[in-house]
């Protein structure tokens, strides 16, 4: 790591530390921890639980290298002796309660799994504004250490902000990072934009990871890369996160040139962005290109494609798609049973010049594989998912009626997807969970609130068992559904009439929302603040105007009353 970056990191860290010291008040903690890693001195602040102050130490550290920095306590009582300022914590027992000084404050030390560590320092040294307003962003600094404790990235953050939709109300939030310069983080390729995914509503923590892994091993194009990491923000432990590539065009992301990056989404999320409408008024948002966007051309393509499918010209429709990408996505969505399928985070890309539509890449998989509206494995979920409302499901229902498409689906499943599933079922799930188990324990202490309306009281083992049982059942069902006997002849598909789905925000309370609106960490449309104030006002333009009118009227009445006019 270059000396210039190291000096920059040190200057940012010193400035943030000074600002934090200015804010310290009566509720200061008895001590903090310090350690030096790859030449940089770091601090770990504890956090208060209902019963104790907890200190979470990264798993890529030796406790011998971690020291006490006493602030309000004289010492830490440990096994009949005591530790004082500057002493190492090598002798402490993890997950055991100790007492600090005369105050008797209870102290617990925990240590995570051997994972990379991401340390963020915000410009203000505080997370109050960032966590209080998803549209708010500030600058800062990012350091990334690999699982062996080596600094691999030190970079300025141009923008650090929240992301997510209804999950923004969760205790543990996801974040978006935009760096000043493109950086290769943990071998995932150089880019400026990154996602820190909280996985708050996935009790097994690994659905995003295994979904992306199956997709990548099966040859699905542009599947995002990801890695688990411990996150520390302003010296405070922030939880177990996945750092992910953001879905966007680019040489180390989606190398699609001037093709159109599209997303099927809910209308309330599309407002303020360029989009076209499908038959039942489902919007398709155009994320790229930013310049020279031919919305009319995109609309004409989808009108023709949908008309061919709905009116029986399936052969013509199949000439307008990359059939292999659709076959792969079909199998993947069968495995996932994603309750957001066809409603949000449904990414596609379109070569408008050639008139070819590609399905993918995948995104946002925490509401999948037995977590969501379909908690049990079902046969052929994709071809029958709310056909009245779901355009994408209608596409797949018609395509699967074609013998050639079914044959390709069967071949993809047998050659690519089934081996990946078998590997997960043959110890892969347990291995992945064990690799992050200690970090999950810390994360759950940091965020003890119920994670979901689904299996709210379940422990990690129960969530993992549920996921494993789901995948075992799904494998059995897919073996039957994609058998060669199913691929011999075309089948006539009778679709129900399309209907416009009512706004889910009005139909359901937040804890019961289907599809996108229980969509958490990884909603893309407004994740980095692209919509901003204008988009928000557009969403709520009538109540906003009414409020302004009422306020103006009250002000006018008050002024007239004061002046006696």
Secondary structure, 3 states (H helix, E strand, C coil): CCHHHHHHHHHHHHHHHHHHHHHCCCCCCCEEEEEEECCEEEEEECEECCCCEEEEECCCCCHHHEEEEECCCCCEEECCEEECCCCECCCCCCCCEEEECCCCEEEEEEECCCCEEEEEEECCCCCHHHHHCCCCEEEEEEEEECCCCCEEEEEEEEEEEEECCHHHHCCCCEEEEEEEEEEECCCCCEEEEEEEECCCCCCCCCHHHHHHHHHHHCCCCCCCCEEEEEEEECCEEEEEEEEEECCCECCCCECCCCCEEEEEECHHHHCCCCEEECCCCCEEEEEECCCCCCHHHHHHHHHHHHHHHHCCCHHHHHCCECHHHHHHHHHHHHHHCCCCCCCCCEEEEEECCCCEEEECCCCCCCCCCCCCCCCCCCCCCHHHCCCCCCHHHHHHHHHHCCHHHHHHHHHHHHHHHHHHHHHHHHHHHHHHHHHHHHHHHHHHHHCCCCCCCCCCCCCHHHHHHHHHHHHHHHHHHHHHHCCHHHHCCCCCCCCCCCCCCCCHHHHCCHHHCCHHHHCCCCCCCCCCCCCHHHHHHHHCHHHHHHHHHHHHHHHHHHHHHHHCC
